[in-house]
Amino acid sequence: MLKRLQDKKGLSLLEVLVAMLILAFGILGLAPMIVTTIFSNSYSSEVTKANVIAQDKIEFMQSLVYFNPLPWTEVTNNLNGIFTRSTRVDVDSTDGSVPSGVYRIKVTVNWTDKAGKTRTVNYYTYKMR
């Protein structure tokens, strides 16, 4: 009868528990990576939306014939719920970075991400008068 019990194949309860413990540690090791991935996807989505908001304004400003009076500034709040866009048009700069006869257009988009950190995207373009 003893020989018959020794011939049995299979896993004991202890072996199953050890395997489950190893699997649990492996899954727990992946948890921080999953949280980081979710946060990164959210941040990427916000940056993409901010870029679209800025690019829309740049394209609109490029389509205008003239700006009056200069310097010209506009601020738009609460775009898509969290974004603030400011637009500034200058004819010249104190550092000489804008040549004569050219407008410099700067569009800035600000927002506060889910972690509470203030983020900013800046776009610059130039347009002939």
C-alpha positions as CSV (number, residue, x, y, z in Angstrom):
1,M,0.0,0.0,0.0
2,L,2.9,2.4,0.7
3,K,4.3,1.8,-2.7
4,R,1.0,2.8,-4.3
5,L,1.0,6.3,-2.6
6,Q,4.6,7.0,-3.7
7,D,3.7,6.4,-7.3
8,K,1.2,9.2,-7.4
9,K,2.1,12.1,-9.7
10,G,1.0,15.7,-9.2
11,L,1.6,18.8,-7.1
12,S,1.3,19.1,-3.4
13,L,-0.5,22.0,-1.7
14,L,2.8,23.5,-0.6
15,E,4.1,23.5,-4.2
16,V,1.0,25.3,-5.4
17,L,1.3,27.9,-2.7
18,V,4.9,28.6,-3.5
19,A,4.1,29.0,-7.2
20,M,1.2,31.4,-6.4
21,L,3.6,33.4,-4.1
22,I,6.2,33.7,-6.9
23,L,3.5,34.8,-9.4
24,A,2.1,37.4,-6.9
25,F,5.6,38.9,-6.5
26,G,5.9,39.1,-10.3
27,I,2.6,40.8,-10.7
28,L,3.3,43.3,-7.9
29,G,6.6,44.1,-9.6
30,L,4.6,45.2,-12.7
31,A,2.2,47.4,-10.8
32,P,4.4,50.5,-10.7
33,M,5.1,50.2,-14.4
34,I,1.3,50.1,-15.2
35,V,0.7,53.2,-13.0
36,T,3.5,55.0,-14.8
37,T,2.2,54.0,-18.2
38,I,-1.3,55.3,-17.4
39,F,0.1,58.7,-16.2
40,S,2.3,59.0,-19.3
41,N,-0.6,58.3,-21.6
42,S,-2.6,61.0,-19.8
43,Y,0.2,63.5,-20.1
44,S,0.8,62.7,-23.8
45,S,-2.9,63.3,-24.4
46,E,-2.7,66.7,-22.7
47,V,0.4,67.7,-24.7
48,T,-1.3,66.7,-27.9
49,K,-4.4,68.7,-27.1
50,A,-2.2,71.7,-26.2
51,N,-0.3,71.4,-29.4
52,V,-3.5,71.3,-31.4
53,I,-4.8,74.4,-29.6
54,A,-1.6,76.3,-30.3
55,Q,-1.4,75.2,-33.9
56,D,-5.0,76.3,-34.6
57,K,-4.2,79.8,-33.4
58,I,-0.9,79.9,-35.4
59,E,-2.8,79.0,-38.6
60,F,-5.4,81.6,-37.9
61,M,-2.8,84.3,-37.2
62,Q,-1.0,83.4,-40.4
63,S,-4.2,83.9,-42.4
64,L,-4.7,87.5,-41.2
65,V,-3.6,90.3,-43.4
66,Y,-2.5,92.8,-40.7
67,F,-2.5,93.4,-37.0
68,N,-3.5,96.7,-35.5
69,P,-2.5,98.1,-33.0
70,L,0.9,96.5,-32.2
71,P,2.0,94.9,-30.0
72,W,-1.1,92.9,-30.0
73,T,-2.0,90.4,-27.1
74,E,-5.0,88.1,-26.6
75,V,-5.7,85.6,-23.8
76,T,-8.3,82.9,-24.0
77,N,-9.1,80.9,-20.8
78,N,-10.8,77.5,-20.2
79,L,-10.1,75.9,-23.6
80,N,-11.1,72.2,-23.4
81,G,-11.7,72.7,-19.7
82,I,-8.0,73.1,-18.5
83,F,-6.0,75.1,-21.1
84,T,-5.2,78.8,-21.2
85,R,-3.9,80.2,-24.5
86,S,-2.1,83.5,-24.9
87,T,-1.1,85.1,-28.2
88,R,1.3,88.0,-28.7
89,V,2.3,89.7,-32.0
90,D,5.3,92.0,-32.0
91,V,6.8,94.0,-34.8
92,D,10.3,94.2,-33.4
93,S,12.2,92.9,-30.5
94,T,14.8,94.5,-28.3
95,D,17.3,91.8,-29.0
96,G,17.1,92.3,-32.8
97,S,15.8,88.7,-33.4
98,V,13.0,89.9,-35.6
99,P,14.1,91.6,-38.8
100,S,12.4,94.8,-40.1
101,G,9.1,94.1,-41.9
102,V,8.3,90.9,-40.1
103,Y,5.8,90.1,-37.4
104,R,6.8,87.7,-34.6
105,I,3.8,85.6,-33.4
106,K,4.1,83.8,-30.1
107,V,1.4,81.4,-28.9
108,T,1.7,80.0,-25.4
109,V,-0.6,77.3,-24.0
110,N,-0.6,76.6,-20.2
111,W,-2.4,74.0,-18.2
112,T,-2.2,72.2,-14.8
113,D,-1.8,68.4,-15.2
114,K,-3.4,65.8,-13.0
115,A,-0.3,65.8,-10.7
116,G,-0.8,69.5,-10.1
117,K,2.2,70.6,-12.1
118,T,1.9,73.6,-14.4
119,R,2.9,72.8,-18.0
120,T,3.6,75.1,-20.9
121,V,3.9,74.7,-24.7
122,N,5.3,77.7,-26.7
123,Y,5.0,78.1,-30.5
124,Y,6.7,80.9,-32.5
125,T,6.2,81.8,-36.1
126,Y,7.0,84.8,-38.3
127,K,4.9,86.6,-40.9
128,M,5.9,89.2,-43.5
129,R,4.0,92.5,-43.2
